[in-house]
């Protein structure tokens, strides 16, 4: 709903106190970075794939984004590093590696809103924890929305919206929700 792939049928979504229906879809989407559970990588180098949303970034910016996304170390272990050629869809990388490259790519667009839809589902818990920590240190100027089914991801967020069948059933801090669910 936030990038207006669908429009709301009731209620409203506000960004900076302005209903999103008053933003053009192009303008709205240009302010967003989106990473889904399953993403597309393209034939070309890792660097090409990272620059896909922003052709003007420097090598240092590529590396900084990859560090935040916990991708830099595995990229540097590849024979050609950032110049490693990817097969169609990133077939020569694991699912978790592809997800981390897509997170870095989204960061390089410098979005105001970062939407992460189950975007760390293919990484192990330790790597996911590092990604959330890195994002918390490096995304102060953006709103980050995380869709997840993993309960331990709650430690990475300030507020949680609990939904059931499309309805909001709770909204609070992770600590309050955990405390209330135990009582």
Secondary structure, 3 states (H helix, E strand, C coil): CCCCCCCCCCCCCEECCEEHHHCCHHHHHHCEEEECCCCCCCCEEHHHHHHHHCCCCCHHHHHHHHHHCCCHHHHHHCCCHHHCEECHHHCCCCHHHHHHHHHHHHHHCCCCEEEEECCCCCCCHHHHHHHHHHHHHHCCCCEEEEECCCHHHHHHCCCEEEEECCEEEEEECHHHHHHHHHC
